[in-house]
Structure formats: structure tokens, C-alpha cells
Amino acid sequence: MRRALRAGAALLAVAAMLLLPAAAMGASAPSQKPAPKTTLPDVEDEVISLAFEKVAGEDVMRDILRKGANLRAVFKEHGIL
């Protein structure tokens, strides 16, 4: 159940990055052209794939941290927590 919840949260984060225009995400520079309208079926496979990759990476990092690794060193080496 926890893995499904983390995958759902990661899925929402990736979907927001792909679907929302940069201005809505807090980007300071306005874009030259309006962002093309993207529908969910266009990015669905990519979003799901990226979400599960992120969850898998988090699982690996958790195992490394449980073995006593330093949090800062793990993040510096792998760039994910």
C-alpha cells in the first residue's frame, strides 16, 4: 500500500511538471510561445514510467540509508532520497 501511495504522489508530481506551463510552476522568465496543449493520453506512459523509476530509486536509497550510510553523502552521490 505504501509503495502505491508513493507511486501515486510521484505520478502527480511528474504529471504536473509535464502538463502545467512553466509560468504556473513558478518560473520567472515568460516563454516566447504559449505551451502547446497536452492531453493526458499523450504523456500517460511517460509519466507512469518516470513515477515508477522514482519510487524504485527511493527504495534503493532507503535500503542504503538503513545500512547506516550518511544522508548527505547518499544524496550527493545519487541525487535522490
C-alpha positions as CSV (number, residue, x, y, z in Angstrom):
1,M,0.0,0.0,0.0
2,R,2.8,2.5,0.9
3,R,4.5,1.8,-2.5
4,A,1.2,2.5,-4.3
5,L,0.8,5.8,-2.4
6,R,4.4,6.9,-3.1
7,A,3.9,5.9,-6.8
8,G,0.7,8.0,-6.9
9,A,2.5,11.0,-5.4
10,A,5.4,10.7,-7.8
11,L,2.9,10.3,-10.6
12,L,1.1,13.5,-9.7
13,A,4.4,15.4,-9.4
14,V,5.6,14.2,-12.8
15,A,2.3,14.9,-14.4
16,A,2.3,18.4,-13.0
17,M,5.7,19.1,-14.5
18,L,4.7,17.8,-17.9
19,L,1.3,19.3,-18.2
20,L,1.5,22.7,-16.5
21,P,3.1,25.6,-18.3
22,A,6.4,26.9,-16.8
23,A,4.7,30.1,-15.6
24,A,2.3,28.2,-13.4
25,M,5.2,26.3,-11.9
26,G,6.8,29.5,-10.7
27,A,9.3,30.0,-13.5
28,S,10.4,33.6,-13.6
29,A,11.1,34.0,-17.4
30,P,8.0,34.1,-19.6
31,S,8.1,31.8,-22.6
32,Q,8.0,33.1,-26.1
33,K,5.2,30.9,-27.3
34,P,2.3,29.6,-25.3
35,A,2.8,26.0,-24.2
36,P,1.1,23.5,-26.5
37,K,-1.9,21.9,-25.1
38,T,-1.0,18.4,-24.0
39,T,-3.6,15.8,-23.1
40,L,-3.2,13.1,-20.6
41,P,-3.1,10.2,-23.2
42,D,-0.1,11.9,-24.8
43,V,2.1,11.7,-21.8
44,E,0.5,8.9,-19.7
45,D,3.1,6.2,-20.5
46,E,6.0,8.6,-19.8
47,V,4.5,9.8,-16.6
48,I,3.8,6.4,-15.2
49,S,7.3,5.1,-16.2
50,L,9.1,8.1,-14.6
51,A,7.0,7.8,-11.5
52,F,7.9,4.1,-11.0
53,E,11.6,4.9,-11.7
54,K,11.5,7.5,-9.0
55,V,9.8,5.1,-6.5
56,A,12.4,2.4,-7.3
57,G,15.2,4.8,-6.7
58,E,13.7,5.9,-3.4
59,D,13.5,2.2,-2.4
60,V,17.2,1.7,-3.1
61,M,18.2,4.9,-1.2
62,R,16.1,3.8,1.8
63,D,17.9,0.5,1.9
64,I,21.3,2.2,1.7
65,L,20.4,4.6,4.5
66,R,19.1,1.7,6.7
67,K,22.6,0.2,6.4
68,G,24.0,3.3,8.1
69,A,25.1,5.5,5.2
70,N,25.4,9.2,5.6
71,L,22.3,11.0,4.3
72,R,24.3,13.9,2.7
73,A,26.8,11.5,1.0
74,V,23.9,9.4,-0.4
75,F,22.1,12.4,-1.8
76,K,25.4,13.8,-3.3
77,E,26.2,10.5,-5.0
78,H,22.7,9.6,-6.2
79,G,20.7,12.8,-6.3
80,I,17.6,11.2,-4.9
81,L,16.2,10.4,-1.5
